[in-house]
Amino acid sequence: MSLTSLVIVAAEAGHSEPAVHPYAVGAITLVVLLALLVVLLMFGGGREHS
């Protein structure tokens, strides 16, 4: 079996749904980054600037 036919067979077999939806990954990432931003603002909110 040639390399080209192996690639074609692999490409045909690889059409399945992803285990985790890409929007779910993006939403989780957004929530984590927003939580870190809130923690940063809470930590630096009470400090005086020179």
Buried (B, 14 or more C-beta within 10 A) or exposed (E): EEEEEEEEEEEEEEEEEEEEEEEEEEEEEEEEEEEEEEEEEEEEEEEEEE
